[in-house]
C-alpha cells in the first residue's frame, strides 16, 4: 500500500478533477447557446472525470474521490477505518480547489453570474422541483448502486482493466437518471464544494447530500459483504462479481 500522504494527494487531485470537469460541464457548457451539451453531456462529463482519474490514480489511492465511496469501501472491508477521515478531508479540500478554479473561469467574462453553480438541491432548488422525500430516496438508491458497482468492479475476481470503465459508466447512468431530481450528488465532496461559492441557500440543504449518500454507501458495503461471504461459502460456483 502506498504511503498515506501520497494517497491523500491522489484523492485531492482526483476530486478536484471531478468537480472541475463535471460541474464545469454543467456551468460552462450545458446551456451554451445553440451548442449546449444538456443533461446528457453533463452526465457523460461526470462519468469521464471518474473514468480518467480512476485509471490514472486508482493504483495510488484506490480512486475514491468521494466521501461516500470511502465510507462504503471501509464498511465493505476494503479500506482501514483509520484512513476514512484523512481521505474525506483530502476529498473535500480537493473539491473546493476544483470549484475555486471553476469559479475563476466562470466569472472571467463581462456580466458573468454563477447562478446555481451546479449545486445540488431539493424542493425549489431541485431542477425538476422534486420533494425532499424524492431527493432522499434517489440519493440513497443511486449511491447504493454506485458503491455496489465499485465493490464488484474492483473485486479480485473481476478483470482489473475493466474497473475504470464500469465505474465511469455507472456514474454516467446515475446522472442520466437523477439530474432532474437533485442535480445528482452521490458525493458529499462534490456537493459541498460548489455550495460554498453559492451561499446560504445551497449550504442549508447540504445535510441531505451528506446523509443520503453515506447511508446508501453503508448499505452497499454491508450488502456486498453479505453477498461475498455467501458466494465464497458456495465454493467455485461463486460469481465473478462477488466481493472479497
Beta strands, then each sheet from edge to edge (+ up, - down):
end
